[in-house]
C-alpha cells in the first residue's frame, strides 16, 4: 500500500490566487500569502516568505505510482501547458511527487520523452520525496 501525493506548486511575489485558479481552471487545494503565519503548535509558528499556490491530489492505493503520476501529467499538466509556461516565466513552478511506502517498497519511476518534454517546456523543477514506513 502507498500514500501518493502529486502536486503542481507555484510561488513568488505578488501571486494572485484567484487569477491562477482562473488561468488554470483549477481550484487551489492550498495557498497562502507572504507574511501569513502558520501556527504549528502553541509555541511554534512559521511566517511564510512568499505567496504560494498549490493544486494537489492524494491517493491511497496498491497501484504502481507511475500509472497515477502519468495520468496526472496527462490530464492536469499537459492540458495546461500554455498557461503553465506563462506562469513559469514569472514565478517558481514545481512538479511534486511524495510517496509513503508501507510494508512494500517499489520506488521506481519512468518518465517517457513526451512527458519529460512537457515538464521541461513548462520550466518545472521536479521534486520527488520517497519514504518507507
N, CA, C and O of each residue as an XYZ file, in Angstrom:
532
protein
N       0.856     -1.182      0.000
C       0.000      0.000      0.000
C       0.895      1.235      0.000
O       1.920      1.268      0.680
N       0.503      2.239     -0.758
C       1.244      3.503     -0.765
C       0.291      4.669     -0.527
O      -0.893      4.605     -0.860
N       0.829      5.720      0.049
C       0.171      7.022      0.076
C       0.924      7.862     -0.933
O       2.137      8.039     -0.820
N       0.213      8.377     -1.915
C       0.812      9.128     -3.012
C       0.214     10.517     -3.052
O      -1.003     10.686     -2.982
N       1.070     11.496     -3.163
C       0.651     12.890     -3.240
C       1.337     13.498     -4.456
O       2.558     13.415     -4.588
N       0.555     14.111     -5.346
C       1.097     14.723     -6.571
C       0.589     16.150     -6.635
O      -0.593     16.410     -6.414
N       1.499     17.079     -6.942
C       1.095     18.488     -6.910
C       1.805     19.321     -7.963
O       2.906     19.006     -8.416
N       1.129     20.390     -8.328
C       1.712     21.497     -9.068
C       1.805     22.630     -8.056
O       0.816     22.980     -7.412
N       3.007     23.204     -7.917
C       3.226     24.271     -6.944
C       3.728     25.518     -7.656
O       4.547     25.441     -8.572
N       3.227     26.663     -7.222
C       3.649     27.943     -7.776
C       3.916     28.879     -6.604
O       3.103     28.965     -5.683
N       5.047     29.579     -6.628
C       5.325     30.527     -5.556
C       6.096     31.725     -6.088
O       6.747     31.662     -7.130
N       6.000     32.817     -5.339
C       6.699     34.037     -5.707
C       6.011     35.250     -5.123
O       5.097     35.128     -4.306
N       6.454     36.420     -5.546
C       5.883     37.680     -5.061
C       4.713     38.105     -5.930
O       4.717     37.900     -7.144
N       3.725     38.691     -5.304
C       2.548     39.233     -5.997
C       1.781     38.181     -6.789
O       1.318     38.435     -7.901
N       1.658     37.020     -6.210
C       0.914     35.918     -6.808
C      -0.563     36.117     -6.502
O      -0.936     36.320     -5.347
N      -1.393     36.062     -7.513
C      -2.824     36.247     -7.326
C      -3.505     34.884     -7.431
O      -3.623     34.327     -8.523
N      -3.949     34.355     -6.306
C      -4.542     33.018     -6.248
C      -5.770     32.915     -7.144
O      -5.929     31.930     -7.865
N      -6.634     33.914     -7.106
C      -7.848     33.881     -7.936
C      -7.506     33.840     -9.417
O      -8.139     33.114    -10.183
N      -6.506     34.618     -9.823
C      -6.095     34.612    -11.232
C      -5.539     33.255    -11.636
O      -5.830     32.760    -12.725
N      -4.735     32.650    -10.756
C      -4.194     31.323    -11.071
C      -5.305     30.296    -11.182
O      -5.309     29.480    -12.104
N      -6.244     30.328    -10.254
C      -7.374     29.397    -10.323
C      -8.076     29.522    -11.679
O      -8.418     28.524    -12.313
N      -8.281     30.766    -12.104
C      -8.983     31.010    -13.360
C      -8.132     30.626    -14.567
O      -8.621     29.961    -15.481
N      -6.868     31.035    -14.580
C      -5.981     30.730    -15.711
C      -5.825     29.237    -15.930
O      -5.773     28.771    -17.068
N      -5.750     28.490    -14.843
C      -5.515     27.052    -14.945
C      -6.792     26.225    -14.890
O      -6.766     25.012    -15.098
N      -7.900     26.885    -14.611
C      -9.172     26.180    -14.456
C      -9.039     25.064    -13.413
O      -9.532     23.950    -13.588
N      -8.354     25.416    -12.326
C      -8.174     24.536    -11.177
C      -8.364     25.374     -9.926
O      -8.010     26.553     -9.908
N      -8.912     24.785     -8.894
C      -9.056     25.491     -7.627
C      -7.930     25.028     -6.708
O      -7.757     23.831     -6.480
N      -7.177     25.974     -6.190
C      -6.063     25.649     -5.306
C      -6.534     24.769     -4.153
O      -7.571     25.031     -3.544
N      -5.771     23.736     -3.863
C      -6.061     22.908     -2.702
C      -5.385     23.482     -1.461
O      -5.731     23.132     -0.332
N      -4.399     24.383     -1.688
C      -3.729     25.076     -0.599
C      -3.136     26.365     -1.152
O      -2.677     26.404     -2.293
N      -3.148     27.415     -0.343
C      -2.486     28.660     -0.731
C      -2.223     29.485      0.512
O      -2.878     29.321      1.541
N      -1.260     30.367      0.397
C      -1.017     31.345      1.446
C      -0.332     32.552      0.814
O       0.145     32.496     -0.320
N      -0.295     33.614      1.556
C       0.351     34.834      1.090
C       1.571     35.129      1.942
O       1.676     34.677      3.082
N       2.478     35.882      1.379
C       3.670     36.304      2.091
C       3.277     36.946      3.415
O       2.324     37.722      3.486
N       4.016     36.616      4.449
C       3.806     37.115      5.810
C       2.630     36.479      6.540
O       2.387     36.813      7.700
N       1.885     35.562      5.894
C       0.895     34.788      6.640
C       1.646     33.951      7.665
O       2.766     33.504      7.415
N       1.025     33.744      8.816
C       1.648     32.966      9.871
C       0.923     31.624      9.993
O      -0.303     31.569     10.091
N       1.701     30.559      9.986
C       1.166     29.217     10.153
C       1.555     28.737     11.542
O       2.738     28.623     11.862
N       0.562     28.462     12.355
C       0.810     28.022     13.724
C       0.876     26.493     13.737
O      -0.115     25.812     13.474
N       2.074     25.965     14.052
C       2.278     24.523     14.071
C       1.914     23.928     15.425
O       1.307     22.859     15.494
N       2.281     24.615     16.492
C       1.929     24.227     17.852
C       1.648     25.512     18.627
O       1.698     26.607     18.067
N       1.355     25.372     19.908
C       1.114     26.566     20.729
C       2.332     27.486     20.779
O       2.193     28.703     20.903
N       3.526     26.899     20.683
C       4.745     27.692     20.829
C       5.549     27.836     19.536
O       6.521     28.590     19.498
N       5.159     27.132     18.490
C       5.943     27.120     17.266
C       5.090     27.579     16.090
O       4.008     27.044     15.844
N       5.593     28.577     15.369
C       4.890     29.055     14.183
C       5.895     29.388     13.092
O       7.095     29.502     13.341
N       5.386     29.540     11.892
C       6.225     29.825     10.730
C       5.586     30.985      9.977
O       4.372     31.010      9.774
N       6.410     31.941      9.566
C       5.933     33.046      8.733
C       6.382     32.782      7.302
O       7.575     32.645      7.031
N       5.429     32.713      6.402
C       5.752     32.423      5.013
C       6.454     33.607      4.365
O       6.084     34.759      4.592
N       7.473     33.318      3.554
C       8.279     34.365      2.922
C       7.771     34.759      1.544
O       8.171     35.797      1.017
N       6.906     33.959      0.957
C       6.392     34.289     -0.377
C       4.947     33.831     -0.520
O       4.437     33.063      0.296
N       4.310     34.311     -1.560
C       2.965     33.866     -1.899
C       3.071     32.446     -2.459
O       4.099     32.073     -3.025
N       2.012     31.660     -2.299
C       2.075     30.251     -2.670
C       0.708     29.762     -3.121
O      -0.315     30.077     -2.513
N       0.710     28.985     -4.203
C      -0.496     28.355     -4.744
C      -0.141     26.907     -5.032
O       0.940     26.606     -5.539
N      -1.077     26.005     -4.698
C      -0.811     24.587     -4.921
C      -2.096     23.875     -5.345
O      -3.179     24.150     -4.827
N      -1.949     22.952     -6.299
C      -3.027     22.023     -6.644
C      -2.465     20.632     -6.403
O      -1.507     20.222     -7.058
N      -3.066     19.898     -5.453
C      -2.549     18.596     -5.030
C      -3.670     17.557     -4.999
O      -4.787     17.829     -4.557
N      -3.337     16.366     -5.479
C      -4.227     15.214     -5.345
C      -3.516     14.172     -4.501
O      -2.300     14.003     -4.594
N      -4.298     13.465     -3.666
C      -3.743     12.438     -2.780
C      -4.440     11.114     -3.052
O      -5.639     11.066     -3.329
N      -3.661     10.043     -2.968
C      -4.169      8.708     -3.234
C      -3.622      7.730     -2.198
O      -2.478      7.847     -1.761
N      -4.451      6.773     -1.816
C      -4.017      5.616     -1.031
C      -4.334      4.426     -1.920
O      -5.500      4.156     -2.208
N      -3.296      3.708     -2.361
C      -3.517      2.740     -3.422
C      -2.498      1.606     -3.393
O      -1.455      1.702     -2.747
N      -2.819      0.543     -4.099
C      -1.894     -0.555     -4.341
C      -1.355     -0.506     -5.770
O      -0.525     -1.330     -6.153
N      -1.827      0.460     -6.555
C      -1.366      0.606     -7.934
C       0.089      1.049     -7.972
O       0.602      1.618     -7.008
N       0.756      0.780     -9.107
C       2.089      1.315     -9.322
C       1.952      2.828     -9.414
O       1.130      3.331    -10.180
N       2.727      3.537     -8.660
C       2.626      5.001     -8.588
C       2.729      5.651     -9.954
O       2.030      6.628    -10.223
N       3.585      5.132    -10.822
C       3.810      5.771    -12.127
C       2.536      5.853    -12.960
O       2.361      6.803    -13.722
N       1.654      4.882    -12.829
C       0.387      4.911    -13.568
C      -0.424      6.143    -13.175
O      -0.980      6.825    -14.036
N      -0.489      6.425    -11.890
C      -1.247      7.574    -11.391
C      -0.521      8.880    -11.735
O      -1.154      9.872    -12.097
N       0.800      8.871    -11.619
C       1.598     10.055    -11.964
C       1.406     10.411    -13.434
O       1.200     11.577    -13.768
N       1.473      9.416    -14.310
C       1.287      9.672    -15.746
C      -0.086     10.267    -16.026
O      -0.210     11.187    -16.835
N      -1.106      9.757    -15.372
C      -2.459     10.279    -15.561
C      -2.535     11.744    -15.109
O      -3.168     12.560    -15.778
N      -1.902     12.081    -13.991
C      -1.871     13.455    -13.505
C      -1.169     14.356    -14.522
O      -1.666     15.432    -14.854
N      -0.017     13.910    -15.010
C       0.704     14.700    -16.008
C      -0.162     14.906    -17.246
O      -0.266     16.024    -17.750
N      -0.781     13.841    -17.737
C      -1.598     13.925    -18.958
C      -2.819     14.815    -18.786
O      -3.111     15.641    -19.651
N      -3.537     14.657    -17.677
C      -4.818     15.345    -17.508
C      -4.704     16.715    -16.849
O      -5.507     17.601    -17.143
N      -3.750     16.907    -15.988
C      -3.634     18.180    -15.275
C      -2.583     19.080    -15.915
O      -2.828     20.266    -16.133
N      -1.427     18.526    -16.211
C      -0.317     19.354    -16.695
C      -0.353     19.542    -18.212
O      -0.335     20.676    -18.692
N      -0.403     18.463    -18.958
C      -0.316     18.584    -20.420
C      -1.507     19.341    -21.012
O      -1.387     19.971    -22.062
N      -2.633     19.276    -20.345
C      -3.809     20.020    -20.804
C      -3.674     21.519    -20.537
O      -4.494     22.309    -21.004
N      -2.641     21.912    -19.786
C      -2.482     23.318    -19.386
C      -1.069     23.841    -19.687
O      -0.584     24.748    -19.010
N      -0.428     23.278    -20.684
C       0.958     23.655    -20.982
C       1.096     25.150    -21.240
O       1.995     25.780    -20.682
N       0.245     25.732    -22.059
C       0.387     27.150    -22.410
C       0.278     28.065    -21.187
O       1.174     28.883    -20.978
N      -0.777     27.965    -20.369
C      -0.814     28.854    -19.204
C       0.293     28.547    -18.182
O       0.795     29.461    -17.528
N       0.674     27.275    -18.039
C       1.739     26.944    -17.091
C       3.077     27.529    -17.540
O       3.858     27.989    -16.707
N       3.352     27.516    -18.852
C       4.582     28.130    -19.365
C       4.597     29.626    -19.054
O       5.620     30.172    -18.640
N       3.467     30.275    -19.256
C       3.366     31.717    -18.982
C       3.606     31.992    -17.490
O       4.339     32.915    -17.135
N       2.995     31.199    -16.640
C       3.147     31.358    -15.195
C       4.597     31.116    -14.788
O       5.136     31.831    -13.944
N       5.223     30.113    -15.386
C       6.595     29.740    -15.052
C       7.609     30.824    -15.431
O       8.711     30.859    -14.885
N       7.249     31.687    -16.343
C       8.156     32.775    -16.729
C       8.279     33.820    -15.619
O       9.279     34.535    -15.553
N       7.270     33.917    -14.746
C       7.261     34.943    -13.703
C       7.342     34.409    -12.279
O       7.597     35.168    -11.344
N       7.125     33.102    -12.109
C       7.080     32.519    -10.777
C       7.847     31.200    -10.753
O       8.089     30.584    -11.791
N       8.221     30.783     -9.553
C       8.832     29.481     -9.363
C       7.732     28.437     -9.522
O       6.673     28.559     -8.908
N       7.969     27.419    -10.333
C       6.984     26.350    -10.525
C       7.651     24.998    -10.285
O       8.821     24.784    -10.602
N       6.863     24.106     -9.717
C       7.395     22.799     -9.359
C       6.351     21.718     -9.574
O       5.162     21.913     -9.321
N       6.829     20.568    -10.049
C       6.025     19.350    -10.111
C       6.509     18.483     -8.955
O       7.690     18.140     -8.885
N       5.601     18.128     -8.048
C       5.952     17.431     -6.822
C       5.294     16.053     -6.761
O       4.124     15.884     -7.107
N       6.083     15.076     -6.312
C       5.577     13.730     -6.043
C       6.073     13.339     -4.656
O       7.272     13.397     -4.383
N       5.162     12.945     -3.791
C       5.525     12.426     -2.477
C       4.901     11.061     -2.308
O       3.707     10.885     -2.553
N       5.707     10.083     -1.887
C       5.206      8.712     -1.742
C       5.661      8.132     -0.406
O       6.833      8.210     -0.038
N       4.697      7.548      0.309
C       4.999      6.756      1.502
C       4.693      5.298      1.160
O       3.561      4.949      0.826
N       5.712      4.465      1.248
C       5.533      3.033      1.022
C       5.319      2.352      2.364
O       6.063      2.598      3.314
N       4.305      1.498      2.447
C       4.002      0.762      3.676
C       4.205     -0.732      3.419
O       3.514     -1.334      2.598
N       5.151     -1.307      4.127
C       5.453     -2.736      4.081
C       6.113     -3.174      2.777
O       6.874     -4.142      2.773
N       5.843     -2.492      1.686
C       6.401     -2.837      0.385
C       7.031     -1.593     -0.197
O       6.467     -0.502     -0.108
N       8.194     -1.751     -0.790
C       8.845     -0.600     -1.418
C       9.133     -0.909     -2.877
O       9.757     -1.921     -3.196
N       8.681     -0.044     -3.747
C       8.993     -0.130     -5.166
C       9.212      1.294     -5.665
O       8.446      1.799     -6.485
N      10.264      1.936     -5.163
C      10.463      3.345     -5.515
C      11.088      3.521     -6.901
O      12.167      4.097     -7.042
N      10.398      3.020     -7.908
C      10.903      3.157     -9.269
C      10.009      4.108    -10.050
O       8.797      4.165     -9.842
N      10.634      4.849    -10.951
C       9.911      5.815    -11.779
C      10.398      5.693    -13.208
O      11.545      5.324    -13.460
N       9.523      6.003    -14.129
C       9.901      6.070    -15.535
C       9.089      7.184    -16.189
O       7.862      7.115    -16.251
N       9.778      8.196    -16.668
C       9.121      9.300    -17.368
C       9.511      9.216    -18.838
O      10.688      9.331    -19.179
N       8.526      9.017    -19.705
C       8.831      8.920    -21.129
C       9.188     10.302    -21.695
O       8.994     11.325    -21.039
N       9.712     10.307    -22.924
C      10.189     11.549    -23.553
C       9.109     12.612    -23.646
O       9.366     13.789    -23.393
N       7.908     12.203    -24.008
C       6.826     13.172    -24.200
C       6.486     13.889    -22.896
O       6.322     15.109    -22.887
N       6.383     13.159    -21.819
C       6.055     13.780    -20.527
C       7.224     14.616    -20.003
O       7.016     15.704    -19.467
N       8.440     14.118    -20.154
C       9.609     14.900    -19.744
C       9.721     16.193    -20.553
O      10.049     17.248    -20.011
N       9.449     16.100    -21.838
C       9.492     17.290    -22.693
C       8.480     18.328    -22.209
O       8.791     19.518    -22.146
N       7.277     17.881    -21.868
C       6.240     18.808    -21.388
C       6.663     19.465    -20.080
O       6.522     20.679    -19.931
N       7.179     18.687    -19.130
C       7.614     19.244    -17.853
C       8.755     20.241    -18.051
O       8.797     21.289    -17.407
N       9.676     19.899    -18.950
C      10.806     20.778    -19.238
C      10.368     22.038    -19.975
O      10.833     23.135    -19.667
N       9.477     21.883    -20.943
C       8.978     23.027    -21.720
C       8.299     24.052    -20.815
O       8.419     25.258    -21.031
N       7.600     23.572    -19.820
C       6.931     24.463    -18.870
C       7.961     25.184    -18.004
O       7.765     26.343    -17.638
N       9.045     24.509    -17.681
C      10.060     25.081    -16.811
C       9.931     24.608    -15.377
O      10.442     25.246    -14.456
N       9.247     23.488    -15.189
C       9.080     22.928    -13.852
C      10.405     22.439    -13.284
O      11.238     21.888    -14.004
N      10.588     22.646    -11.988
C      11.556     21.873    -11.249
C      10.788     20.644    -10.784
O       9.570     20.699    -10.617
N      11.488     19.543    -10.576
C      10.836     18.301    -10.168
C      11.362     17.907     -8.796
O      12.571     17.852     -8.574
N      10.434     17.633     -7.876
C      10.777     17.220     -6.513
C      10.080     15.896     -6.240
O       8.851     15.819     -6.258
N      10.869     14.848     -5.986
C      10.314     13.539     -5.669
C      10.806     13.138     -4.283
O      12.007     12.983     -4.062
N       9.866     12.973     -3.350
C      10.189     12.550     -1.989
C       9.634     11.150     -1.781
O       8.437     10.926     -1.966
N      10.494     10.198     -1.397
C      10.036      8.843     -1.115
C      10.360      8.480      0.324
O      11.437      8.790      0.834
N       9.415      7.822      0.963
C       9.554      7.412      2.351
C       9.120      5.964      2.483
O       8.122      5.553      1.891
N       9.858      5.202      3.247
C       9.460      3.821      3.546
C       9.164      3.776      5.031
O      10.046      4.004      5.860
N       7.907      3.479      5.365
C       7.480      3.491      6.762
C       7.003      2.126      7.211
O       6.606      1.959      8.364
